[in-house]
Amino acid sequence: MVKDLLYQYTSYNETITVQMLPMYFLINPNVRITVNDFKSGIYGDYMLDTISMPLTAGGTMSLTCHKALERI
């Protein structure tokens, strides 16, 4: 139980920011996404917190996510 509580309260603060081409189906926060980037060593499930969409045709969108807990 202690191990589970430590996991819940310590990994919740792990956040990432992703810059990418716009994906218009990701318009709602609180969506679970999977990130696999072997170059930077980031992989796992993350919950989407904020989304920043560009207003220009060639812009990139920015996602801010926090580490999701394991699925039950």
PDB file of N, H, CA, C and O in Angstrom:
ATOM      1  N   MET A   1       0.824  -1.180   0.000  1.00  0.00           N
ATOM      2  CA  MET A   1       0.000   0.000   0.000  1.00  0.00           C
ATOM      3  C   MET A   1       0.877   1.255   0.000  1.00  0.00           C
ATOM      4  O   MET A   1       0.568   2.222  -0.696  1.00  0.00           O
ATOM      5  N   VAL A   2       1.950   1.249   0.762  1.00  0.00           N
ATOM      6  H   VAL A   2       2.201   0.463   1.328  1.00  0.00           H
ATOM      7  CA  VAL A   2       2.850   2.399   0.814  1.00  0.00           C
ATOM      8  C   VAL A   2       3.495   2.626  -0.552  1.00  0.00           C
ATOM      9  O   VAL A   2       3.620   3.765  -0.999  1.00  0.00           O
ATOM     10  N   LYS A   3       3.904   1.541  -1.214  1.00  0.00           N
ATOM     11  H   LYS A   3       3.802   0.615  -0.850  1.00  0.00           H
ATOM     12  CA  LYS A   3       4.512   1.650  -2.539  1.00  0.00           C
ATOM     13  C   LYS A   3       3.526   2.259  -3.531  1.00  0.00           C
ATOM     14  O   LYS A   3       3.911   3.098  -4.344  1.00  0.00           O
ATOM     15  N   ASP A   4       2.274   1.854  -3.475  1.00  0.00           N
ATOM     16  H   ASP A   4       1.961   1.172  -2.814  1.00  0.00           H
ATOM     17  CA  ASP A   4       1.253   2.389  -4.373  1.00  0.00           C
ATOM     18  C   ASP A   4       1.009   3.874  -4.104  1.00  0.00           C
ATOM     19  O   ASP A   4       0.875   4.652  -5.049  1.00  0.00           O
ATOM     20  N   LEU A   5       0.950   4.277  -2.851  1.00  0.00           N
ATOM     21  H   LEU A   5       1.059   3.646  -2.083  1.00  0.00           H
ATOM     22  CA  LEU A   5       0.754   5.686  -2.510  1.00  0.00           C
ATOM     23  C   LEU A   5       1.942   6.536  -2.953  1.00  0.00           C
ATOM     24  O   LEU A   5       1.752   7.643  -3.457  1.00  0.00           O
ATOM     25  N   LEU A   6       3.159   6.034  -2.772  1.00  0.00           N
ATOM     26  H   LEU A   6       3.312   5.135  -2.363  1.00  0.00           H
ATOM     27  CA  LEU A   6       4.333   6.772  -3.232  1.00  0.00           C
ATOM     28  C   LEU A   6       4.309   6.957  -4.742  1.00  0.00           C
ATOM     29  O   LEU A   6       4.648   8.029  -5.242  1.00  0.00           O
ATOM     30  N   TYR A   7       3.913   5.926  -5.466  1.00  0.00           N
ATOM     31  H   TYR A   7       3.637   5.055  -5.059  1.00  0.00           H
ATOM     32  CA  TYR A   7       3.835   6.010  -6.921  1.00  0.00           C
ATOM     33  C   TYR A   7       2.815   7.060  -7.352  1.00  0.00           C
ATOM     34  O   TYR A   7       3.073   7.850  -8.260  1.00  0.00           O
ATOM     35  N   GLN A   8       1.671   7.064  -6.703  1.00  0.00           N
ATOM     36  H   GLN A   8       1.462   6.422  -5.965  1.00  0.00           H
ATOM     37  CA  GLN A   8       0.612   7.996  -7.081  1.00  0.00           C
ATOM     38  C   GLN A   8       1.022   9.446  -6.855  1.00  0.00           C
ATOM     39  O   GLN A   8       0.723  10.309  -7.680  1.00  0.00           O
ATOM     40  N   TYR A   9       1.697   9.719  -5.757  1.00  0.00           N
ATOM     41  H   TYR A   9       1.940   9.018  -5.087  1.00  0.00           H
ATOM     42  CA  TYR A   9       1.993  11.104  -5.418  1.00  0.00           C
ATOM     43  C   TYR A   9       3.331  11.593  -5.960  1.00  0.00           C
ATOM     44  O   TYR A   9       3.554  12.803  -5.993  1.00  0.00           O
ATOM     45  N   THR A  10       4.220  10.719  -6.381  1.00  0.00           N
ATOM     46  H   THR A  10       4.039   9.736  -6.354  1.00  0.00           H
ATOM     47  CA  THR A  10       5.492  11.191  -6.916  1.00  0.00           C
ATOM     48  C   THR A  10       5.496  11.257  -8.432  1.00  0.00           C
ATOM     49  O   THR A  10       6.105  12.171  -8.989  1.00  0.00           O
ATOM     50  N   SER A  11       4.852  10.340  -9.120  1.00  0.00           N
ATOM     51  H   SER A  11       4.357   9.598  -8.668  1.00  0.00           H
ATOM     52  CA  SER A  11       4.870  10.368 -10.579  1.00  0.00           C
ATOM     53  C   SER A  11       3.847  11.344 -11.145  1.00  0.00           C
ATOM     54  O   SER A  11       3.898  11.656 -12.335  1.00  0.00           O
ATOM     55  N   TYR A  12       2.931  11.828 -10.338  1.00  0.00           N
ATOM     56  H   TYR A  12       2.890  11.575  -9.371  1.00  0.00           H
ATOM     57  CA  TYR A  12       1.928  12.772 -10.828  1.00  0.00           C
ATOM     58  C   TYR A  12       2.574  14.085 -11.243  1.00  0.00           C
ATOM     59  O   TYR A  12       2.038  14.785 -12.102  1.00  0.00           O
ATOM     60  N   ASN A  13       3.707  14.432 -10.656  1.00  0.00           N
ATOM     61  H   ASN A  13       4.142  13.863  -9.958  1.00  0.00           H
ATOM     62  CA  ASN A  13       4.361  15.692 -10.971  1.00  0.00           C
ATOM     63  C   ASN A  13       5.239  15.611 -12.205  1.00  0.00           C
ATOM     64  O   ASN A  13       5.839  16.614 -12.592  1.00  0.00           O
ATOM     65  N   GLU A  14       5.332  14.454 -12.834  1.00  0.00           N
ATOM     66  H   GLU A  14       4.845  13.639 -12.520  1.00  0.00           H
ATOM     67  CA  GLU A  14       6.127  14.315 -14.037  1.00  0.00           C
ATOM     68  C   GLU A  14       5.331  14.853 -15.219  1.00  0.00           C
ATOM     69  O   GLU A  14       4.314  14.274 -15.599  1.00  0.00           O
ATOM     70  N   THR A  15       5.789  15.954 -15.797  1.00  0.00           N
ATOM     71  H   THR A  15       6.615  16.424 -15.488  1.00  0.00           H
ATOM     72  CA  THR A  15       5.084  16.564 -16.914  1.00  0.00           C
ATOM     73  C   THR A  15       6.001  16.672 -18.124  1.00  0.00           C
ATOM     74  O   THR A  15       7.223  16.736 -17.989  1.00  0.00           O
ATOM     75  N   ILE A  16       5.404  16.691 -19.289  1.00  0.00           N
ATOM     76  H   ILE A  16       4.411  16.639 -19.398  1.00  0.00           H
ATOM     77  CA  ILE A  16       6.140  16.887 -20.527  1.00  0.00           C
ATOM     78  C   ILE A  16       5.400  17.911 -21.372  1.00  0.00           C
ATOM     79  O   ILE A  16       4.192  18.098 -21.229  1.00  0.00           O
ATOM     80  N   THR A  17       6.139  18.567 -22.250  1.00  0.00           N
ATOM     81  H   THR A  17       7.120  18.414 -22.367  1.00  0.00           H
ATOM     82  CA  THR A  17       5.560  19.466 -23.242  1.00  0.00           C
ATOM     83  C   THR A  17       5.985  18.965 -24.609  1.00  0.00           C
ATOM     84  O   THR A  17       7.173  18.757 -24.855  1.00  0.00           O
ATOM     85  N   VAL A  18       5.027  18.772 -25.497  1.00  0.00           N
ATOM     86  H   VAL A  18       4.062  18.941 -25.297  1.00  0.00           H
ATOM     87  CA  VAL A  18       5.281  18.209 -26.819  1.00  0.00           C
ATOM     88  C   VAL A  18       4.920  19.252 -27.869  1.00  0.00           C
ATOM     89  O   VAL A  18       3.812  19.787 -27.856  1.00  0.00           O
ATOM     90  N   GLN A  19       5.845  19.544 -28.776  1.00  0.00           N
ATOM     91  H   GLN A  19       6.745  19.109 -28.787  1.00  0.00           H
ATOM     92  CA  GLN A  19       5.600  20.409 -29.929  1.00  0.00           C
ATOM     93  C   GLN A  19       5.449  19.509 -31.141  1.00  0.00           C
ATOM     94  O   GLN A  19       6.323  18.681 -31.398  1.00  0.00           O
ATOM     95  N   MET A  20       4.362  19.647 -31.897  1.00  0.00           N
ATOM     96  H   MET A  20       3.652  20.320 -31.688  1.00  0.00           H
ATOM     97  CA  MET A  20       4.131  18.761 -33.035  1.00  0.00           C
ATOM     98  C   MET A  20       3.232  19.434 -34.052  1.00  0.00           C
ATOM     99  O   MET A  20       2.678  20.505 -33.803  1.00  0.00           O
ATOM    100  N   LEU A  21       3.093  18.785 -35.213  1.00  0.00           N
ATOM    101  H   LEU A  21       3.543  17.915 -35.416  1.00  0.00           H
ATOM    102  CA  LEU A  21       2.152  19.259 -36.213  1.00  0.00           C
ATOM    103  C   LEU A  21       0.741  19.129 -35.654  1.00  0.00           C
ATOM    104  O   LEU A  21       0.468  18.225 -34.865  1.00  0.00           O
ATOM    105  N   PRO A  22      -0.150  20.019 -36.056  1.00  0.00           N
ATOM    106  CA  PRO A  22      -1.503  19.979 -35.497  1.00  0.00           C
ATOM    107  C   PRO A  22      -2.231  18.661 -35.775  1.00  0.00           C
ATOM    108  O   PRO A  22      -2.241  18.165 -36.902  1.00  0.00           O
ATOM    109  N   MET A  23      -2.831  18.116 -34.735  1.00  0.00           N
ATOM    110  H   MET A  23      -2.823  18.519 -33.820  1.00  0.00           H
ATOM    111  CA  MET A  23      -3.693  16.941 -34.822  1.00  0.00           C
ATOM    112  C   MET A  23      -5.039  17.390 -34.264  1.00  0.00           C
ATOM    113  O   MET A  23      -5.219  17.495 -33.051  1.00  0.00           O
ATOM    114  N   TYR A  24      -5.970  17.651 -35.156  1.00  0.00           N
ATOM    115  H   TYR A  24      -5.824  17.566 -36.142  1.00  0.00           H
ATOM    116  CA  TYR A  24      -7.212  18.299 -34.767  1.00  0.00           C
ATOM    117  C   TYR A  24      -8.165  17.393 -34.001  1.00  0.00           C
ATOM    118  O   TYR A  24      -9.160  17.879 -33.464  1.00  0.00           O
ATOM    119  N   PHE A  25      -7.898  16.105 -33.933  1.00  0.00           N
ATOM    120  H   PHE A  25      -7.089  15.710 -34.369  1.00  0.00           H
ATOM    121  CA  PHE A  25      -8.739  15.230 -33.125  1.00  0.00           C
ATOM    122  C   PHE A  25      -8.358  15.314 -31.651  1.00  0.00           C
ATOM    123  O   PHE A  25      -9.097  14.814 -30.803  1.00  0.00           O
ATOM    124  N   LEU A  26      -7.223  15.933 -31.322  1.00  0.00           N
ATOM    125  H   LEU A  26      -6.622  16.339 -32.011  1.00  0.00           H
ATOM    126  CA  LEU A  26      -6.822  16.138 -29.926  1.00  0.00           C
ATOM    127  C   LEU A  26      -7.243  17.532 -29.480  1.00  0.00           C
ATOM    128  O   LEU A  26      -6.388  18.378 -29.220  1.00  0.00           O
ATOM    129  N   ILE A  27      -8.522  17.779 -29.388  1.00  0.00           N
ATOM    130  H   ILE A  27      -9.216  17.091 -29.599  1.00  0.00           H
ATOM    131  CA  ILE A  27      -8.987  19.114 -29.033  1.00  0.00           C
ATOM    132  C   ILE A  27      -9.531  19.183 -27.608  1.00  0.00           C
ATOM    133  O   ILE A  27      -9.837  20.270 -27.118  1.00  0.00           O
ATOM    134  N   ASN A  28      -9.653  18.048 -26.945  1.00  0.00           N
ATOM    135  H   ASN A  28      -9.405  17.165 -27.343  1.00  0.00           H
ATOM    136  CA  ASN A  28     -10.198  18.027 -25.586  1.00  0.00           C
ATOM    137  C   ASN A  28      -9.114  17.648 -24.594  1.00  0.00           C
ATOM    138  O   ASN A  28      -8.367  16.699 -24.834  1.00  0.00           O
ATOM    139  N   PRO A  29      -9.012  18.376 -23.473  1.00  0.00           N
ATOM    140  CA  PRO A  29      -8.094  17.936 -22.417  1.00  0.00           C
ATOM    141  C   PRO A  29      -8.636  16.692 -21.717  1.00  0.00           C
ATOM    142  O   PRO A  29      -9.759  16.264 -21.979  1.00  0.00           O
ATOM    143  N   ASN A  30      -7.840  16.125 -20.839  1.00  0.00           N
ATOM    144  H   ASN A  30      -6.927  16.473 -20.626  1.00  0.00           H
ATOM    145  CA  ASN A  30      -8.168  14.921 -20.081  1.00  0.00           C
ATOM    146  C   ASN A  30      -8.332  13.703 -20.976  1.00  0.00           C
ATOM    147  O   ASN A  30      -9.168  12.837 -20.716  1.00  0.00           O
ATOM    148  N   VAL A  31      -7.533  13.643 -22.026  1.00  0.00           N
ATOM    149  H   VAL A  31      -6.855  14.347 -22.237  1.00  0.00           H
ATOM    150  CA  VAL A  31      -7.497  12.498 -22.923  1.00  0.00           C
ATOM    151  C   VAL A  31      -6.189  11.761 -22.645  1.00  0.00           C
ATOM    152  O   VAL A  31      -5.142  12.387 -22.482  1.00  0.00           O
ATOM    153  N   ARG A  32      -6.250  10.454 -22.591  1.00  0.00           N
ATOM    154  H   ARG A  32      -7.101   9.946 -22.723  1.00  0.00           H
ATOM    155  CA  ARG A  32      -5.055   9.638 -22.352  1.00  0.00           C
ATOM    156  C   ARG A  32      -4.363   9.382 -23.697  1.00  0.00           C
ATOM    157  O   ARG A  32      -4.975   8.877 -24.639  1.00  0.00           O
ATOM    158  N   ILE A  33      -3.062   9.746 -23.766  1.00  0.00           N
ATOM    159  H   ILE A  33      -2.565  10.157 -23.001  1.00  0.00           H
ATOM    160  CA  ILE A  33      -2.282   9.512 -24.978  1.00  0.00           C
ATOM    161  C   ILE A  33      -1.053   8.693 -24.616  1.00  0.00           C
ATOM    162  O   ILE A  33      -0.606   8.704 -23.469  1.00  0.00           O
ATOM    163  N   THR A  34      -0.512   7.989 -25.591  1.00  0.00           N
ATOM    164  H   THR A  34      -0.875   7.981 -26.523  1.00  0.00           H
ATOM    165  CA  THR A  34       0.708   7.216 -25.399  1.00  0.00           C
ATOM    166  C   THR A  34       1.835   7.905 -26.142  1.00  0.00           C
ATOM    167  O   THR A  34       1.704   8.226 -27.323  1.00  0.00           O
ATOM    168  N   VAL A  35       2.945   8.133 -25.451  1.00  0.00           N
ATOM    169  H   VAL A  35       3.052   7.873 -24.491  1.00  0.00           H
ATOM    170  CA  VAL A  35       4.109   8.797 -26.027  1.00  0.00           C
ATOM    171  C   VAL A  35       5.245   7.791 -26.070  1.00  0.00           C
ATOM    172  O   VAL A  35       5.573   7.176 -25.055  1.00  0.00           O
ATOM    173  N   ASN A  36       5.850   7.620 -27.250  1.00  0.00           N
ATOM    174  H   ASN A  36       5.583   8.119 -28.074  1.00  0.00           H
ATOM    175  CA  ASN A  36       7.014   6.750 -27.438  1.00  0.00           C
ATOM    176  C   ASN A  36       8.071   7.531 -28.193  1.00  0.00           C
ATOM    177  O   ASN A  36       8.033   7.593 -29.422  1.00  0.00           O
ATOM    178  N   ASP A  37       9.006   8.122 -27.484  1.00  0.00           N
ATOM    179  H   ASP A  37       9.037   8.071 -26.486  1.00  0.00           H
ATOM    180  CA  ASP A  37      10.104   8.849 -28.105  1.00  0.00           C
ATOM    181  C   ASP A  37      11.401   8.275 -27.555  1.00  0.00           C
ATOM    182  O   ASP A  37      11.843   8.637 -26.465  1.00  0.00           O
ATOM    183  N   PHE A  38      12.006   7.373 -28.325  1.00  0.00           N
ATOM    184  H   PHE A  38      11.647   7.078 -29.211  1.00  0.00           H
ATOM    185  CA  PHE A  38      13.199   6.679 -27.845  1.00  0.00           C
ATOM    186  C   PHE A  38      14.418   7.587 -27.834  1.00  0.00           C
ATOM    187  O   PHE A  38      15.349   7.354 -27.063  1.00  0.00           O
ATOM    188  N   LYS A  39      14.433   8.627 -28.681  1.00  0.00           N
ATOM    189  H   LYS A  39      13.677   8.817 -29.307  1.00  0.00           H
ATOM    190  CA  LYS A  39      15.572   9.546 -28.729  1.00  0.00           C
ATOM    191  C   LYS A  39      15.719  10.316 -27.414  1.00  0.00           C
ATOM    192  O   LYS A  39      16.831  10.493 -26.918  1.00  0.00           O
ATOM    193  N   SER A  40      14.598  10.771 -26.853  1.00  0.00           N
ATOM    194  H   SER A  40      13.695  10.627 -27.256  1.00  0.00           H
ATOM    195  CA  SER A  40      14.653  11.513 -25.595  1.00  0.00           C
ATOM    196  C   SER A  40      14.412  10.629 -24.373  1.00  0.00           C
ATOM    197  O   SER A  40      14.599  11.076 -23.242  1.00  0.00           O
ATOM    198  N   GLY A  41      14.000   9.381 -24.589  1.00  0.00           N
ATOM    199  H   GLY A  41      13.848   9.017 -25.508  1.00  0.00           H
ATOM    200  CA  GLY A  41      13.764   8.465 -23.474  1.00  0.00           C
ATOM    201  C   GLY A  41      12.417   8.647 -22.808  1.00  0.00           C
ATOM    202  O   GLY A  41      12.232   8.221 -21.668  1.00  0.00           O
ATOM    203  N   ILE A  42      11.474   9.269 -23.492  1.00  0.00           N
ATOM    204  H   ILE A  42      11.624   9.615 -24.419  1.00  0.00           H
ATOM    205  CA  ILE A  42      10.136   9.480 -22.936  1.00  0.00           C
ATOM    206  C   ILE A  42       9.196   8.450 -23.541  1.00  0.00           C
ATOM    207  O   ILE A  42       9.023   8.393 -24.758  1.00  0.00           O
ATOM    208  N   TYR A  43       8.592   7.639 -22.688  1.00  0.00           N
ATOM    209  H   TYR A  43       8.732   7.685 -21.699  1.00  0.00           H
ATOM    210  CA  TYR A  43       7.618   6.667 -23.158  1.00  0.00           C
ATOM    211  C   TYR A  43       6.646   6.373 -22.026  1.00  0.00           C
ATOM    212  O   TYR A  43       7.003   6.425 -20.849  1.00  0.00           O
ATOM    213  N   GLY A  44       5.427   6.067 -22.402  1.00  0.00           N
ATOM    214  H   GLY A  44       5.137   6.024 -23.358  1.00  0.00           H
ATOM    215  CA  GLY A  44       4.398   5.743 -21.427  1.00  0.00           C
ATOM    216  C   GLY A  44       3.098   6.466 -21.738  1.00  0.00           C
ATOM    217  O   GLY A  44       2.965   7.126 -22.768  1.00  0.00           O
ATOM    218  N   ASP A  45       2.147   6.329 -20.831  1.00  0.00           N
ATOM    219  H   ASP A  45       2.255   5.793 -19.994  1.00  0.00           H
ATOM    220  CA  ASP A  45       0.837   6.959 -20.975  1.00  0.00           C
ATOM    221  C   ASP A  45       0.817   8.279 -20.221  1.00  0.00           C
ATOM    222  O   ASP A  45       1.304   8.377 -19.095  1.00  0.00           O
ATOM    223  N   TYR A  46       0.248   9.287 -20.858  1.00  0.00           N
ATOM    224  H   TYR A  46      -0.148   9.208 -21.773  1.00  0.00           H
ATOM    225  CA  TYR A  46       0.162  10.629 -20.284  1.00  0.00           C
ATOM    226  C   TYR A  46      -1.253  11.148 -20.444  1.00  0.00           C
ATOM    227  O   TYR A  46      -1.946  10.808 -21.403  1.00  0.00           O
ATOM    228  N   MET A  47      -1.679  11.977 -19.496  1.00  0.00           N
ATOM    229  H   MET A  47      -1.116  12.253 -18.717  1.00  0.00           H
ATOM    230  CA  MET A  47      -2.984  12.630 -19.567  1.00  0.00           C
ATOM    231  C   MET A  47      -2.774  14.050 -20.079  1.00  0.00           C
ATOM    232  O   MET A  47      -1.901  14.769 -19.595  1.00  0.00           O
ATOM    233  N   LEU A  48      -3.562  14.440 -21.039  1.00  0.00           N
ATOM    234  H   LEU A  48      -4.272  13.855 -21.433  1.00  0.00           H
ATOM    235  CA  LEU A  48      -3.456  15.738 -21.679  1.00  0.00           C
ATOM    236  C   LEU A  48      -4.025  16.818 -20.771  1.00  0.00           C
ATOM    237  O   LEU A  48      -5.182  16.745 -20.358  1.00  0.00           O
ATOM    238  N   ASP A  49      -3.200  17.828 -20.459  1.00  0.00           N
ATOM    239  H   ASP A  49      -2.259  17.887 -20.795  1.00  0.00           H
ATOM    240  CA  ASP A  49      -3.634  18.926 -19.595  1.00  0.00           C
ATOM    241  C   ASP A  49      -4.067  20.146 -20.396  1.00  0.00           C
ATOM    242  O   ASP A  49      -5.212  20.585 -20.297  1.00  0.00           O
ATOM    243  N   THR A  50      -3.145  20.695 -21.193  1.00  0.00           N
ATOM    244  H   THR A  50      -2.215  20.338 -21.274  1.00  0.00           H
ATOM    245  CA  THR A  50      -3.461  21.890 -21.972  1.00  0.00           C
ATOM    246  C   THR A  50      -3.061  21.699 -23.421  1.00  0.00           C
ATOM    247  O   THR A  50      -2.142  20.944 -23.739  1.00  0.00           O
ATOM    248  N   ILE A  51      -3.769  22.396 -24.290  1.00  0.00           N
ATOM    249  H   ILE A  51      -4.516  23.009 -24.031  1.00  0.00           H
ATOM    250  CA  ILE A  51      -3.525  22.341 -25.727  1.00  0.00           C
ATOM    251  C   ILE A  51      -3.410  23.765 -26.242  1.00  0.00           C
ATOM    252  O   ILE A  51      -4.236  24.617 -25.915  1.00  0.00           O
ATOM    253  N   SER A  52      -2.386  24.025 -27.047  1.00  0.00           N
ATOM    254  H   SER A  52      -1.715  23.333 -27.313  1.00  0.00           H
ATOM    255  CA  SER A  52      -2.214  25.324 -27.685  1.00  0.00           C
ATOM    256  C   SER A  52      -2.208  25.105 -29.192  1.00  0.00           C
ATOM    257  O   SER A  52      -1.267  24.524 -29.732  1.00  0.00           O
ATOM    258  N   MET A  53      -3.264  25.571 -29.879  1.00  0.00           N
ATOM    259  H   MET A  53      -4.028  26.043 -29.441  1.00  0.00           H
ATOM    260  CA  MET A  53      -3.403  25.383 -31.327  1.00  0.00           C
ATOM    261  C   MET A  53      -2.921  26.637 -32.055  1.00  0.00           C
ATOM    262  O   MET A  53      -3.175  27.754 -31.603  1.00  0.00           O
ATOM    263  N   PRO A  54      -2.232  26.458 -33.173  1.00  0.00           N
ATOM    264  CA  PRO A  54      -1.800  27.621 -33.953  1.00  0.00           C
ATOM    265  C   PRO A  54      -2.950  28.168 -34.800  1.00  0.00           C
ATOM    266  O   PRO A  54      -3.874  27.442 -35.167  1.00  0.00           O
ATOM    267  N   LEU A  55      -2.871  29.442 -35.094  1.00  0.00           N
ATOM    268  H   LEU A  55      -2.121  30.032 -34.796  1.00  0.00           H
ATOM    269  CA  LEU A  55      -3.859  30.049 -35.966  1.00  0.00           C
ATOM    270  C   LEU A  55      -3.348  30.183 -37.393  1.00  0.00           C
ATOM    271  O   LEU A  55      -4.081  30.619 -38.281  1.00  0.00           O
ATOM    272  N   THR A  56      -2.089  29.808 -37.614  1.00  0.00           N
ATOM    273  H   THR A  56      -1.494  29.454 -36.893  1.00  0.00           H
ATOM    274  CA  THR A  56      -1.505  29.873 -38.951  1.00  0.00           C
ATOM    275  C   THR A  56      -1.484  28.481 -39.563  1.00  0.00           C
ATOM    276  O   THR A  56      -1.609  27.475 -38.865  1.00  0.00           O
ATOM    277  N   ALA A  57      -1.324  28.444 -40.882  1.00  0.00           N
ATOM    278  H   ALA A  57      -1.223  29.262 -41.449  1.00  0.00           H
ATOM    279  CA  ALA A  57      -1.342  27.163 -41.586  1.00  0.00           C
ATOM    280  C   ALA A  57      -0.088  26.331 -41.308  1.00  0.00           C
ATOM    281  O   ALA A  57      -0.172  25.104 -41.286  1.00  0.00           O
ATOM    282  N   GLY A  58       1.049  26.949 -41.100  1.00  0.00           N
ATOM    283  H   GLY A  58       1.117  27.947 -41.118  1.00  0.00           H
ATOM    284  CA  GLY A  58       2.292  26.201 -40.921  1.00  0.00           C
ATOM    285  C   GLY A  58       2.756  26.106 -39.478  1.00  0.00           C
ATOM    286  O   GLY A  58       3.911  25.754 -39.235  1.00  0.00           O
ATOM    287  N   GLY A  59       1.906  26.403 -38.524  1.00  0.00           N
ATOM    288  H   GLY A  59       0.968  26.689 -38.721  1.00  0.00           H
ATOM    289  CA  GLY A  59       2.304  26.405 -37.124  1.00  0.00           C
ATOM    290  C   GLY A  59       2.316  25.023 -36.498  1.00  0.00           C
ATOM    291  O   GLY A  59       1.842  24.054 -37.092  1.00  0.00           O
ATOM    292  N   THR A  60       2.862  24.941 -35.294  1.00  0.00           N
ATOM    293  H   THR A  60       3.248  25.728 -34.812  1.00  0.00           H
ATOM    294  CA  THR A  60       2.882  23.686 -34.547  1.00  0.00           C
ATOM    295  C   THR A  60       2.033  23.842 -33.295  1.00  0.00           C
ATOM    296  O   THR A  60       1.961  24.922 -32.709  1.00  0.00           O
ATOM    297  N   MET A  61       1.395  22.756 -32.896  1.00  0.00           N
ATOM    298  H   MET A  61       1.454  21.879 -33.372  1.00  0.00           H
ATOM    299  CA  MET A  61       0.605  22.778 -31.672  1.00  0.00           C
ATOM    300  C   MET A  61       1.470  22.330 -30.499  1.00  0.00           C
ATOM    301  O   MET A  61       2.451  21.609 -30.681  1.00  0.00           O
ATOM    302  N   SER A  62       1.108  22.755 -29.318  1.00  0.00           N
ATOM    303  H   SER A  62       0.312  23.341 -29.170  1.00  0.00           H
ATOM    304  CA  SER A  62       1.851  22.423 -28.115  1.00  0.00           C
ATOM    305  C   SER A  62       0.916  21.718 -27.135  1.00  0.00           C
ATOM    306  O   SER A  62      -0.186  22.193 -26.861  1.00  0.00           O
ATOM    307  N   LEU A  63       1.371  20.577 -26.610  1.00  0.00           N
ATOM    308  H   LEU A  63       2.267  20.192 -26.833  1.00  0.00           H
ATOM    309  CA  LEU A  63       0.611  19.813 -25.630  1.00  0.00           C
ATOM    310  C   LEU A  63       1.381  19.767 -24.323  1.00  0.00           C
ATOM    311  O   LEU A  63       2.590  19.534 -24.327  1.00  0.00           O
ATOM    312  N   THR A  64       0.710  19.982 -23.221  1.00  0.00           N
ATOM    313  H   THR A  64      -0.272  20.171 -23.218  1.00  0.00           H
ATOM    314  CA  THR A  64       1.298  19.798 -21.901  1.00  0.00           C
ATOM    315  C   THR A  64       0.570  18.633 -21.245  1.00  0.00           C
ATOM    316  O   THR A  64      -0.656  18.635 -21.140  1.00  0.00           O
ATOM    317  N   CYS A  65       1.336  17.633 -20.803  1.00  0.00           N
ATOM    318  H   CYS A  65       2.333  17.631 -20.888  1.00  0.00           H
ATOM    319  CA  CYS A  65       0.761  16.400 -20.272  1.00  0.00           C
ATOM    320  C   CYS A  65       1.428  16.025 -18.957  1.00  0.00           C
ATOM    321  O   CYS A  65       2.571  16.407 -18.704  1.00  0.00           O
ATOM    322  N   HIS A  66       0.713  15.274 -18.117  1.00  0.00           N
ATOM    323  H   HIS A  66      -0.215  14.963 -18.322  1.00  0.00           H
ATOM    324  CA  HIS A  66       1.307  14.705 -16.910  1.00  0.00           C
ATOM    325  C   HIS A  66       1.204  13.179 -16.983  1.00  0.00           C
ATOM    326  O   HIS A  66       0.313  12.632 -17.633  1.00  0.00           O
ATOM    327  N   LYS A  67       2.127  12.514 -16.308  1.00  0.00           N
ATOM    328  H   LYS A  67       2.851  12.959 -15.780  1.00  0.00           H
ATOM    329  CA  LYS A  67       2.215  11.059 -16.339  1.00  0.00           C
ATOM    330  C   LYS A  67       0.941  10.447 -15.776  1.00  0.00           C
ATOM    331  O   LYS A  67       0.482  10.825 -14.698  1.00  0.00           O
ATOM    332  N   ALA A  68       0.378   9.505 -16.509  1.00  0.00           N
ATOM    333  H   ALA A  68       0.751   9.198 -17.384  1.00  0.00           H
ATOM    334  CA  ALA A  68      -0.849   8.817 -16.082  1.00  0.00           C
ATOM    335  C   ALA A  68      -0.499   7.644 -15.192  1.00  0.00           C
ATOM    336  O   ALA A  68       0.559   7.029 -15.330  1.00  0.00           O
ATOM    337  N   LEU A  69      -1.394   7.350 -14.288  1.00  0.00           N
ATOM    338  H   LEU A  69      -2.253   7.849 -14.176  1.00  0.00           H
ATOM    339  CA  LEU A  69      -1.220   6.181 -13.432  1.00  0.00           C
ATOM    340  C   LEU A  69      -1.448   4.928 -14.237  1.00  0.00           C
ATOM    341  O   LEU A  69      -2.028   4.986 -15.322  1.00  0.00           O
ATOM    342  N   GLU A  70      -1.005   3.796 -13.731  1.00  0.00           N
ATOM    343  H   GLU A  70      -0.534   3.749 -12.850  1.00  0.00           H
ATOM    344  CA  GLU A  70      -1.176   2.537 -14.445  1.00  0.00           C
ATOM    345  C   GLU A  70      -2.651   2.209 -14.606  1.00  0.00           C
ATOM    346  O   GLU A  70      -3.481   2.563 -13.768  1.00  0.00           O
ATOM    347  N   ARG A  71      -2.955   1.529 -15.695  1.00  0.00           N
ATOM    348  H   ARG A  71      -2.281   1.241 -16.376  1.00  0.00           H
ATOM    349  CA  ARG A  71      -4.331   1.120 -15.936  1.00  0.00           C
ATOM    350  C   ARG A  71      -4.677  -0.050 -15.040  1.00  0.00           C
ATOM    351  O   ARG A  71      -3.828  -0.886 -14.731  1.00  0.00           O
ATOM    352  N   ILE A  72      -5.918  -0.100 -14.630  1.00  0.00           N
ATOM    353  H   ILE A  72      -6.608   0.579 -14.880  1.00  0.00           H
ATOM    354  CA  ILE A  72      -6.364  -1.185 -13.758  1.00  0.00           C
ATOM    355  C   ILE A  72      -6.910  -2.301 -14.603  1.00  0.00           C
ATOM    356  O   ILE A  72      -7.344  -3.323 -14.070  1.00  0.00           O
TER     357      ILE A  72
END
